[in-house]
Amino acid sequence: MGNYPKLLNLDTETEQSLLSYLNDE
């Protein structure tokens, strides 16, 4: 649960990257 870039303004690409990061944990 760390540094999420533009957490309050996610676009699709960022959202997918974030989901991939969480799933990789």
Backbone torsions as a table, in degrees:
resi	resn	phi	psi	omega
1	MET	NA	78.2	-170.0
2	GLY	-121.9	-128.2	-170.4
3	ASN	-88.7	106.4	178.7
4	TYR	-105.8	113.2	-179.8
5	PRO	-67.9	131.0	176.1
6	LYS	52.7	46.0	-174.4
7	LEU	-59.9	-32.3	-178.1
8	LEU	-88.8	1.4	-177.0
9	ASN	-142.4	56.8	-176.9
10	LEU	-76.9	129.0	166.7
11	ASP	-96.0	177.4	-173.4
12	THR	-60.6	-45.0	-176.5
13	GLU	-64.6	-42.8	178.3
14	THR	-66.0	-40.3	179.5
15	GLU	-61.6	-44.6	178.6
16	GLN	-63.4	-39.1	177.9
17	SER	-64.0	-41.0	179.6
18	LEU	-65.7	-44.0	178.3
19	LEU	-62.1	-40.4	178.0
20	SER	-63.8	-39.1	178.3
21	TYR	-63.9	-45.3	-179.5
22	LEU	-65.5	-40.7	-179.5
23	ASN	-67.9	-26.4	-179.0
24	ASP	-78.7	-18.8	-178.7
25	GLU	-69.5	NA	NA
